[in-house]
Amino acid sequence: MLPVVVRSFLRLSLLAALAAAAPALGGCSYTSHQGAVANGEASQLYFSGAGASSAFAAAGLPGDILAVGYAATVVVERYGPGDVPCTGLGLNKNDVSSGGLHIQGGDLGNTEHCASRPADGVTLVSASCIDDTCSVVADTSKPSAVTLTVTGAHAGTSHLAVSLKSAVDGKTYADTIVMRFAAPARIKLGTEPRFVVAMNGPVLPGVEIERPRAWVVDADDEKLEIADGALAAVTEGDAYAETPEFGWLKSQHAGHTVVRWSYPGLADRSIDLEVVDPSEAHALFVYAPLPSVPSGTAASAIEEDPADVPPEGEPATGRITSIDLVQYDFGTFPLRVKLADGRFALAAVEDPVLTPAVLGTVMFGGLDPSTVDVEAKGVVGEGTVTLRAAPGATATLVVKVTARPAR
């Protein structure tokens, strides 16, 4: 009896050889029968576009909430059952998925492919909202789809009801989806927590932040779907410049940059980014690291609106004058510069130096504009790390690396 691994390998090798030889054998084309495809509440029609709530119903997800007054596009199609041409070995004719045939013991890709089934030709019979929550305008210029413009008149939940006559079998198919509408209440901003401090307080030149994202929300803070370009943004002032690589913002000289968002019928929302001259920096402080958030957790993916976070002076972890690490350990330490007016600012440290270099490495926190990263190597000993944010803002800390405890 051959081992399982060998049998699987031989099986895959045989299938691969058959796939390569299929054109020569003449048996590489066949027909596959597929059932109807629909996502409406009655499983008769297929809806796509803004507000197509029922498309998410099977997964238990809510559909988009549309802003009142937004003319949303919903496309409705009918995909009845039918046969489609396929190519391959025909080893799994009853259940072939486009993109590859999956078999027990491995994945033999690029052997089974079925053509996409086209939508049926249709004629619009009717399309409307079941009440006065929304209105519908239909475009029937395409033979296989009806494009609807659905506009919410007031906040509420309604149903979009559509009936289409199929040119394939002459039957009329009716279906509905849930449509939700809400009145815009305000413009909300969102950014990763690591950028909030820079948006709520001063920085020195050289600090990079991600441009905050903006969206329109209702009174319950739920994000609303709006028309493309309806939420406009303008930038005033050149204290910050946009970086060419990622479209981030980088502080470049003393002054202010204001980013302002506007949406019809709502109060403008703006954020004032301040940059101070390096000559205002009088001291540099290092702080104990903040508790880390495990990657993959919900907390690590959180976004904050700078307006919801009180301006921060110094980190709550407290100042430190030495860094203690275990062999191969790693620490991320917050930094703040104290200004002449008593405020605290963020700064990008210039070429941090760890002496002796055999102890470890040190670098400005590339992913966080308010930290420095120190990593110990395998050498046990003591040294110093020197940080410089401005001529009047430098700091030298003792670095101690101890042996990793034996297990």
Protein Blocks (a to p, Z undefined) as FASTA:
>chain_A
ZZfklmmmmmmmmmmmmmmmmmmnopabccdddddddfbfnopaccedehilmlmmmnop
acddddehiacddddddddddddddedjhlammlccehiacdehiacehkbccddddddd
dddfbdcdfblkbccdddfkbfkbccdddddfbgcddddddddddfklopacdddddddd
dddfbdcddddfklmmmmmmccdehiacdddddddddfkopacdddehkaccddedjkbc
cdfklopacdfbgcddddddddehiacdddddddddfklpgbdcdddddddddehiaklm
pccdfklpccdfbdfkbpafbdcddehiacddddddddfkopacddddehiadddfklpc
cdddfkbckbccddddfbdcdddddddfbfklccdddddddddddZZ
